[in-house]
Structure formats: C-alpha cells, structure tokens
Amino acid sequence: MDVRGGRVLAMVGATKLYWGMLLVVAAGAAISPLDSAGANIFLSLPNLTDVLRQVSITGIIAVGMTFVILSGGIDLSVGSLMALGCTLTAMLLTQDGWHGGAVVGVGAGAIVVGAGVYAATAVRLAAHLPRWAAHLAGAALGALAAVGLGVWIGPALTGGLGVAQTLVLVLSTGLLVGALNGAVVAVGRLQPFIATLATMVAVLGIARLTAGADQSVYPVYTGSNASPTFELFRASLFGVPAPGLIFLAVTAAAWVLLNRFRFGREVYAIGGNEQAARLAGIAVGRAKILVYAISGLLAALAGLLYAAQYRQGKPDAGVGLELDAIAAVVIGGASLAGGKGGVLGTLAGVLIFGLLTNIFQLCNIDSNAQLVLKGAIIIAAVALQQGRMPGPRRSGDTA
C-alpha cells in the first residue's frame, strides 16, 4: 500500500468514533417516525437539543471520570456523590435552619476553603519566611477564611440559601470527597476500585442520613420554596438548554486542561507508566489527588443540575450512573489501563449513547430490549477500540 493510502487508513482509524456517531445519526434519521407535518422527528432541533439536555448529567460525570481513567484509576463513587449533591442542593435551597444538609455542606465548605487558603498562603510565604512561620500564617488565614464562610452562610440559613451559596457548598462537598478518594489511593496505596467502592457505599449512606428517614425526596419549586434564580439552570440560550451548555463548557475546559497545561501531560504520563512518571520528577500523589478531586467536583455539579432539571433532590438519584459514565469514556476511546483517550472521545461516546437511547424511544423499543442492545453496542465499540479497525495507537485526544 502506498504512503497516501496508509495516511487515509490512519485518518479513518483515528476518527472512527466520530464516523460511528455520524452513522448513528444517519440511522436515526432513516428510521425516525414523521410528525403530522411530515417532518423527521429525530432530526428536529427540539429533539436534538433535548438529547443534549438528557445526556448532560451523565456527560459531566463522564468528563470527570475521563481524568481518573487517564491516570490509570477508576471512580465508583460518582453516582452516590451525584445523589448527595442533588440532595444537598434541594435541602439548602428549600429548608430553614441547621438541618442535616446545612451541617454537611457548611462543614465541607469550611474545610475546603480553609485548606485552600492555608495551602496557597503557606506556599506563597515559604519563599520569604521560615517554614514554620509560613505554615503558621497559612493556618491562621485558613481558619479565618473558614470562619468567614460561616459568617456568610449562617444568617442566610433562616430562610433558605441563595443559589451562589448553595453552589459553593455543594461543589465544596464534591471536591472534598473527591480529594479524600485521591488521598486514600495515592497516600494509602489502596486499589482505586476498592477505595472508591467503599466511598460509594459510605456517601450513599451519608446522602440517606442527610435526607432523613421522614422525607427522602425534597421538591424544589423556584419562586415558591426556592430562589427564582435557580431557574437559570433550566433555562435555554438560543434554544440550547442550560445543562447542555454547561456540559459543553465543562468539556471544553477539560480539553484545555488536558492538552494545554502541564497537569494534562502529567496525567497521561502517570496513566502510561506511573513508575517512569515518578522517575521523571512528576508529583504522582498530588496529581492523583487532583484528578479525583476534579471527578468529585463534577459529580456534585451534576447533582445540582439534576435537582434543577427534575425539581427534586433524592439520595438514590445516582444509582448506576457510575457505570454509564465509565461506559461512555471507554466507548470514547479511553483505555482502562490509563494513558490513552481524551475528553473529545468522551463527548462522542456520551452523545452516541444519548442518540441511541433517543432512537430506541422514538421507535418504541421495549426498555428491556434497549438494555440488551446497549450492552451489545458497548462490546462492539470496545472491540473496535482495541484495534480491530486500522489506525494508530497513541496517547492523545483522538478516538
């Protein structure tokens, strides 16, 4: 085969996932029913934007999962953390006083803010002061920042928190749990599967305890029992729903972080060969804590969007979502061994799943049959990604 033919095959192999997505779109258009005016329902703008809205929660979790898998790990706690996030969101927006959600949220927020200010201050002052003085000053400012958060949040609890305060506390909770996952994996040297499995169970228990035995579902009605500003998370811009826009923004930010910053190169290096990364001077432990913190943060963000979309918070909302996220990342071309994949592939994998589900629903395929078909599709997609189609195998953001 000549050089030009080899290049064509290489390009086809490198972009096979995107061609697969186009084939899914073509198949959906071909078998889609028509509306009363004779227009194709599948290709209609409202239907396609609704698909984007439906996949946004799983997609945001999958972006965080991409970081973890690229580093050679796995995070099974994201579904439970999403459920905790949506429960906290609903409770903080609608409940008065120091309820369970306030205790968890404010506690996590104080730890995250205090630790962040301490670390930033200690590092900055270390070049100008003795180490003990830098750490002492950092600890003092961190404690002051944590108290400041309590002063900002505490009085507002009498009538339910605003959106900004709720956002800070919910994201802080996800960041804290994710960082703890990373610390257990990096410092405690536990296998990621076992460590995050334990966190999955523990966080689910925390979500249920926080919700309380008497009320496991908290309704959220913007303008009634919650701030009208929360409706922004359900709004649309130029016909595109806010959750979909947030998902695309998160994907773009993750792509920049992985492809334009040193941290991204470190993540790929750790996933490719952790021992070699250590010998190259990469702070492997710190990087692992960061990737799990990102995963936890995005899972909590997904929980907030769940509460906005479905107008409720419930502790069992995220059951099984971790498996959907992992499947989307793997279908997107990532290797579970680490070091291969990218967020653009994850985006394609998430959209393929969403489009297939939409096609099944439009064609009135039985829900149980849908599960069988999705399982077969996952196996076929992974088989293709493992080299049964031509194309180069390299680390990067190609499918």
C-alpha positions, 0 to 999 in steps of 0.5 A, spaced: 500 500 500 502 506 498 504 512 503 497 516 501 493 510 502 496 508 509 495 516 511 487 515 509 487 508 513 490 512 519 485 518 518 479 513 518 482 509 524 483 515 528 476 518 527 472 512 527 468 514 533 466 520 530 464 516 523 460 511 528 456 517 531 455 520 524 452 513 522 448 513 528 445 519 526 444 517 519 440 511 522 436 515 526 434 519 521 432 513 516 428 510 521 425 516 525 417 516 525 414 523 521 410 528 525 403 530 522 407 535 518 411 530 515 417 532 518 423 527 521 422 527 528 429 525 530 432 530 526 428 536 529 432 541 533 427 540 539 429 533 539 436 534 538 437 539 543 433 535 548 438 529 547 443 534 549 439 536 555 438 528 557 445 526 556 448 532 560 448 529 567 451 523 565 456 527 560 459 531 566 460 525 570 463 522 564 468 528 563 470 527 570 471 520 570 475 521 563 481 524 568 481 518 573 481 513 567 487 517 564 491 516 570 490 509 570 484 509 576 477 508 576 471 512 580 465 508 583 463 513 587 460 518 582 453 516 582 452 516 590 456 523 590 451 525 584 445 523 589 448 527 595 449 533 591 442 533 588 440 532 595 444 537 598 442 542 593 434 541 594 435 541 602 439 548 602 435 551 597 428 549 600 429 548 608 430 553 614 435 552 619 441 547 621 438 541 618 442 535 616 444 538 609 446 545 612 451 541 617 454 537 611 455 542 606 457 548 611 462 543 614 465 541 607 465 548 605 469 550 611 474 545 610 475 546 603 476 553 603 480 553 609 485 548 606 485 552 600 487 558 603 492 555 608 495 551 602 496 557 597 498 562 603 503 557 606 506 556 599 506 563 597 510 565 604 515 559 604 519 563 599 520 569 604 519 566 611 521 560 615 517 554 614 514 554 620 512 561 620 509 560 613 505 554 615 503 558 621 500 564 617 497 559 612 493 556 618 491 562 621 488 565 614 485 558 613 481 558 619 479 565 618 477 564 611 473 558 614 470 562 619 468 567 614 464 562 610 460 561 616 459 568 617 456 568 610 452 562 610 449 562 617 444 568 617 442 566 610 440 559 613 433 562 616 430 562 610 433 558 605 440 559 601 441 563 595 443 559 589 451 562 589 451 559 596 448 553 595 453 552 589 459 553 593 457 548 598 455 543 594 461 543 589 465 544 596 462 537 598 464 534 591 471 536 591 472 534 598 470 527 597 473 527 591 480 529 594 479 524 600 478 518 594 485 521 591 488 521 598 486 514 600 489 511 593 495 515 592 497 516 600 494 509 602 496 505 596 489 502 596 486 499 589 482 505 586 476 500 585 476 498 592 477 505 595 472 508 591 467 502 592 467 503 599 466 511 598 460 509 594 457 505 599 459 510 605 456 517 601 450 513 599 449 512 606 451 519 608 446 522 602 440 517 606 442 520 613 442 527 610 435 526 607 432 523 613 428 517 614 421 522 614 422 525 607 427 522 602 425 526 596 425 534 597 421 538 591 424 544 589 419 549 586 423 556 584 419 562 586 415 558 591 420 554 596 426 556 592 430 562 589 427 564 582 434 564 580 435 557 580 431 557 574 437 559 570 439 552 570 433 550 566 433 555 562 435 555 554 440 560 550 438 560 543 434 554 544 440 550 547 438 548 554 442 550 560 445 543 562 447 542 555 451 548 555 454 547 561 456 540 559 459 543 553 463 548 557 465 543 562 468 539 556 471 544 553 475 546 559 477 539 560 480 539 553 484 545 555 486 542 561 488 536 558 492 538 552 494 545 554 497 545 561 502 541 564 497 537 569 494 534 562 501 531 560 502 529 567 496 525 567 497 521 561 504 520 563 502 517 570 496 513 566 502 510 561 507 508 566 506 511 573 513 508 575 517 512 569 512 518 571 515 518 578 522 517 575 521 523 571 520 528 577 512 528 576 508 529 583 504 522 582 500 523 589 498 530 588 496 529 581 492 523 583 489 527 588 487 532 583 484 528 578 479 525 583 478 531 586 476 534 579 471 527 578 468 529 585 467 536 583 463 534 577 459 529 580 456 534 585 455 539 579 451 534 576 447 533 582 445 540 582 443 540 575 439 534 576 435 537 582 434 543 577 432 539 571 427 534 575 425 539 581 427 534 586 433 532 590 433 524 592 439 520 595 438 514 590 438 519 584 445 516 582 444 509 582 448 506 576 450 512 573 457 510 575 457 505 570 454 509 564 459 514 565 465 509 565 461 506 559 461 512 555 469 514 556 471 507 554 466 507 548 470 514 547 476 511 546 479 511 553 483 505 555 482 502 562 489 501 563 490 509 563 494 513 558 490 513 552 483 517 550 481 524 551 475 528 553 473 529 545 472 521 545 468 522 551 463 527 548 462 522 542 461 516 546 456 520 551 452 523 545 452 516 541 449 513 547 444 519 548 442 518 540 441 511 541 437 511 547 433 517 543 432 512 537 430 506 541 424 511 544 422 514 538 421 507 535 418 504 541 423 499 543 421 495 549 426 498 555 428 491 556 430 490 549 434 497 549 438 494 555 440 488 551 442 492 545 446 497 549 450 492 552 451 489 545 453 496 542 458 497 548 462 490 546 462 492 539 465 499 540 470 496 545 472 491 540 473 496 535 477 500 540 482 495 541 484 495 534 480 491 530 479 497 525 486 500 522 489 506 525 494 508 530 495 507 537 497 513 541 496 517 547 492 523 545 485 526 544 483 522 538 478 516 538 
